[in-house]
Amino acid sequence: MKKSEPAVETKNLSISWGNVNVLNQLNFKLNDGEKLAIVGPSGSGKSTILKILAGLILPTNGELRIFGEKQTYLRLDQNNPPDVRLVFQNPALLGSLTIEENVGFLLKKNKKLSKKLIHKMVRDCLAEVGLFNVENKLPNELSGGMQKRVSFARALITDQSLHAETRPLLLFDEPTAGLDPIASSRIEDLINKTNDKVKGSSIVVSHVLSTIERTSDKVLMLYGGKFRWAGSINEFKESNDPYVFQFRHGKLDGPMQPKDI
């Protein structure tokens, strides 16, 4: 990857489910090292953007480039996929695999890495998120909060032999939804720590104000399949734009109507 290439660039990106336009000609760019929050009401298509970026679904129309490479196939169909790491809202761990097997899952595809080295890499990543001596446990033997941290440890895993020239793109889908303020702060700190550790670029999808403000430096407001506002996090805090103002203050009156949300 050339340093001048953005981590993400879209041109008229669109996706439809039947006659419903979920995303309608979206254009945005995420430069290397930037931290972006995509915000908006529930059902506005935020998570759909992450699924497209992660290569889980394909857009109906438009163009997507990741690290400068045009994406035309699902991630599973690519021989050398870009280093994109999605942290789901739920931990999304494989229940029949141990924690070590979950965290080091992708590393086992690299025949050059020994079991001893993979074990060390997994232990180091688990330690980064404050987990020790859990690698032989199954997911159901851990609390929900610990499982969440395992999913972050999985996002820390880097196989430099596969992605020596790129810094990862980290995607976080509603990472603090349903959590109390203290638990949210811990996850927000973990998002920042994970991003700093891998020196990547990140996109956080959220409707939680503290998460948006603490984990991003740019914000895009999504509603009705289109971006309605874009700006820095400081501009987001002060903006009187009707979409931003309604979202930040939870107002019923405004351009985003409950019947559409």
C-alpha positions as CSV (number, residue, x, y, z in Angstrom):
1,M,0.0,0.0,0.0
2,K,1.3,3.4,-0.9
3,K,1.1,5.9,1.9
4,S,-0.9,8.3,-0.3
5,E,-3.7,5.7,-0.8
6,P,-6.7,6.1,1.5
7,A,-7.8,3.2,3.7
8,V,-11.3,3.5,2.3
9,E,-12.7,5.3,-0.7
10,T,-16.2,5.0,-2.1
11,K,-17.9,6.3,-5.3
12,N,-21.6,6.3,-5.5
13,L,-21.8,3.2,-3.3
14,S,-25.4,1.9,-3.2
15,I,-27.2,-1.2,-2.1
16,S,-30.8,-2.2,-2.4
17,W,-33.0,-4.9,-0.9
18,G,-35.6,-5.5,-3.6
19,N,-37.2,-2.1,-4.1
20,V,-35.8,-0.6,-0.9
21,N,-32.7,1.6,-1.3
22,V,-30.8,1.0,1.9
23,L,-27.7,3.0,0.8
24,N,-28.0,5.6,-2.0
25,Q,-24.8,6.8,-3.8
26,L,-22.5,7.2,-0.8
27,N,-19.2,9.0,-1.3
28,F,-16.6,9.2,1.4
29,K,-12.9,8.8,2.0
30,L,-11.0,7.6,5.1
31,N,-7.4,8.5,5.1
32,D,-4.7,6.2,6.6
33,G,-4.7,6.6,10.4
34,E,-8.0,8.5,10.6
35,K,-10.8,7.6,13.1
36,L,-14.3,8.0,11.8
37,A,-17.7,7.6,13.4
38,I,-20.8,6.8,11.3
39,V,-23.8,7.9,13.2
40,G,-27.6,8.0,12.7
41,P,-30.8,6.4,14.0
42,S,-31.4,2.7,14.2
43,G,-32.2,1.1,10.8
44,S,-30.4,3.9,8.8
45,G,-27.9,1.5,7.2
46,K,-24.8,2.1,9.4
47,S,-24.1,-1.6,10.0
48,T,-24.7,-2.4,6.3
49,I,-21.8,-0.1,5.4
50,L,-19.5,-2.1,7.7
51,K,-20.7,-5.4,6.2
52,I,-19.8,-4.0,2.7
53,L,-16.4,-2.8,3.9
54,A,-15.7,-6.2,5.6
55,G,-16.6,-8.0,2.4
56,L,-19.5,-9.8,3.8
57,I,-22.0,-8.4,1.2
58,L,-21.5,-6.7,-2.1
59,P,-23.0,-3.3,-3.1
60,T,-25.6,-3.2,-5.8
61,N,-23.9,-0.3,-7.6
62,G,-20.9,1.9,-7.1
63,E,-17.2,1.4,-6.4
64,L,-15.3,0.6,-3.2
65,R,-11.6,0.8,-2.8
66,I,-9.7,-0.4,0.2
67,F,-6.0,0.5,0.5
68,G,-6.3,1.6,-3.1
69,E,-7.5,-1.8,-4.4
70,K,-10.9,-2.0,-6.0
71,Q,-13.1,-4.6,-4.3
72,T,-15.3,-6.7,-6.5
73,Y,-15.5,-10.0,-4.6
74,L,-16.7,-11.2,-1.2
75,R,-13.8,-11.5,1.3
76,L,-14.0,-15.3,1.3
77,D,-13.5,-15.4,-2.5
78,Q,-10.3,-13.4,-2.4
79,N,-6.9,-15.1,-2.4
80,N,-5.2,-12.1,-0.7
81,P,-7.9,-10.1,1.0
82,P,-7.2,-6.6,2.6
83,D,-6.5,-6.5,6.3
84,V,-10.0,-5.5,7.5
85,R,-11.0,-6.5,11.0
86,L,-14.6,-6.3,12.1
87,V,-15.6,-6.3,15.8
88,F,-19.2,-7.3,16.0
89,Q,-21.8,-5.9,18.5
90,N,-21.8,-9.4,20.1
91,P,-18.5,-11.2,20.5
92,A,-19.2,-13.6,17.6
93,L,-17.0,-16.3,19.1
94,L,-17.1,-19.9,17.8
95,G,-18.5,-21.9,20.7
96,S,-16.9,-25.2,19.9
97,L,-13.3,-23.7,19.8
98,T,-11.1,-22.6,22.6
99,I,-10.3,-19.0,23.2
100,E,-6.8,-19.6,21.7
101,E,-8.4,-21.2,18.6
102,N,-10.8,-18.3,18.3
103,V,-8.2,-15.6,18.6
104,G,-5.6,-17.3,16.4
105,F,-8.0,-18.7,13.9
106,L,-6.7,-16.8,10.9
107,L,-3.0,-17.4,11.8
108,K,-3.4,-21.1,11.3
109,K,-3.8,-20.6,7.6
110,N,-0.2,-19.5,7.5
111,K,1.8,-22.7,7.3
112,K,5.0,-20.7,8.1
113,L,3.9,-20.0,11.7
114,S,4.6,-22.7,14.3
115,K,2.1,-23.6,17.0
116,K,4.5,-22.2,19.6
117,L,4.6,-18.9,17.8
118,I,0.8,-18.7,17.4
119,H,0.4,-19.6,21.0
120,K,2.7,-16.7,22.1
121,M,1.0,-14.2,19.7
122,V,-2.4,-15.2,21.1
123,R,-1.3,-14.9,24.7
124,D,0.3,-11.5,24.1
125,C,-2.9,-10.2,22.5
126,L,-5.1,-11.6,25.3
127,A,-2.8,-9.9,27.8
128,E,-3.2,-6.6,25.9
129,V,-6.9,-6.7,26.7
130,G,-6.4,-7.8,30.3
131,L,-7.0,-11.5,30.0
132,F,-4.7,-14.1,31.4
133,N,-4.8,-17.9,31.5
134,V,-8.0,-18.2,29.5
135,E,-6.7,-19.5,26.2
136,N,-7.8,-23.1,27.0
137,K,-11.3,-22.2,28.0
138,L,-14.4,-22.3,25.8
139,P,-16.4,-19.1,25.2
140,N,-19.3,-20.2,27.5
141,E,-16.8,-20.4,30.4
142,L,-16.2,-16.7,30.3
143,S,-18.5,-13.8,31.2
144,G,-20.0,-11.6,28.6
145,G,-17.6,-8.8,29.3
146,M,-14.6,-11.2,29.0
147,Q,-16.0,-12.6,25.7
148,K,-16.2,-9.0,24.4
149,R,-12.5,-8.5,25.3
150,V,-11.6,-11.7,23.5
151,S,-13.2,-10.2,20.3
152,F,-10.8,-7.2,20.7
153,A,-7.8,-9.5,21.2
154,R,-8.8,-11.2,17.9
155,A,-8.7,-7.7,16.2
156,L,-5.2,-7.2,17.5
157,I,-3.8,-10.3,15.8
158,T,-1.6,-9.4,12.9
159,D,0.1,-11.7,10.4
160,Q,2.9,-9.5,9.1
161,S,3.8,-12.1,6.4
162,L,0.4,-11.5,4.8
163,H,0.0,-7.8,5.4
164,A,3.5,-6.4,5.6
165,E,2.7,-3.2,3.7
166,T,-0.6,-2.3,5.2
167,R,-2.0,-1.0,8.4
168,P,-5.3,-2.6,9.3
169,L,-8.8,-1.1,8.9
170,L,-10.7,-1.7,12.1
171,L,-14.5,-1.8,12.1
172,F,-16.5,-1.6,15.3
173,D,-20.3,-2.2,15.1
174,E,-22.2,-0.7,18.0
175,P,-19.5,-1.7,20.4
176,T,-21.1,-0.1,23.5
177,A,-24.8,-0.7,22.7
178,G,-26.7,-1.7,25.9
179,L,-23.8,-1.2,28.2
180,D,-23.8,0.9,31.4
181,P,-21.6,4.1,31.4
182,I,-18.7,2.5,33.2
183,A,-18.6,-0.6,31.0
184,S,-18.9,1.7,28.0
185,S,-15.9,3.7,29.1
186,R,-13.9,0.5,29.4
187,I,-14.8,-0.6,25.9
188,E,-14.1,2.9,24.5
189,D,-10.6,2.8,26.1
190,L,-10.2,-0.6,24.6
191,I,-11.1,0.7,21.1
192,N,-8.5,3.4,21.3
193,K,-5.9,1.0,22.7
194,T,-6.6,-1.5,20.0
195,N,-6.4,1.1,17.2
196,D,-3.2,2.6,18.7
197,K,-1.6,-0.8,19.1
198,V,-2.0,-1.8,15.4
199,K,-1.6,1.8,14.1
200,G,-4.6,1.3,11.9
201,S,-7.6,3.3,10.7
202,S,-11.0,2.8,12.3
203,I,-14.7,3.2,11.7
204,V,-17.0,3.1,14.6
205,V,-20.8,2.7,14.1
206,S,-22.6,3.9,17.1
207,H,-25.5,6.0,18.5
208,V,-23.9,6.4,21.9
209,L,-22.6,9.9,22.3
210,S,-19.7,9.1,24.6
211,T,-18.4,6.4,22.2
212,I,-18.7,8.8,19.2
213,E,-16.9,11.6,21.0
214,R,-14.1,9.5,22.6
215,T,-13.2,7.2,19.7
216,S,-13.4,9.4,16.6
217,D,-12.0,12.5,15.0
218,K,-14.4,12.7,12.1
219,V,-18.2,12.1,11.9
220,L,-20.6,11.2,9.1
221,M,-24.4,11.5,9.8
222,L,-26.4,8.8,7.9
223,Y,-30.2,9.0,7.4
224,G,-32.5,7.8,4.6
225,G,-29.6,6.0,2.8
226,K,-27.6,9.3,2.4
227,F,-25.0,11.2,4.3
228,R,-26.6,14.3,5.6
229,W,-23.7,15.9,7.4
230,A,-19.9,15.5,7.7
231,G,-17.4,17.2,9.9
232,S,-14.8,16.9,12.7
233,I,-15.8,15.7,16.2
234,N,-15.5,19.2,17.5
235,E,-17.9,20.5,14.8
236,F,-20.2,17.6,15.6
237,K,-20.4,18.8,19.3
238,E,-21.2,22.3,18.3
239,S,-23.2,22.0,15.1
240,N,-26.7,23.4,14.8
241,D,-27.4,21.4,11.7
242,P,-30.9,20.0,12.1
243,Y,-29.9,16.4,11.7
244,V,-27.0,16.6,14.1
245,F,-29.0,18.7,16.6
246,Q,-31.9,16.3,16.6
247,F,-29.6,13.3,17.0
248,R,-27.5,14.7,19.8
249,H,-30.5,16.0,21.8
250,G,-32.9,13.1,21.1
251,K,-35.6,15.5,19.8
252,L,-38.8,14.1,18.2
253,D,-39.1,17.3,16.1
254,G,-36.7,17.5,13.2
255,P,-35.9,16.1,9.8
256,M,-35.6,12.5,11.1
257,Q,-39.2,11.4,11.7
258,P,-40.1,8.4,14.0
259,K,-42.2,6.8,11.3
260,D,-39.1,6.6,9.1
261,I,-36.8,5.4,11.8
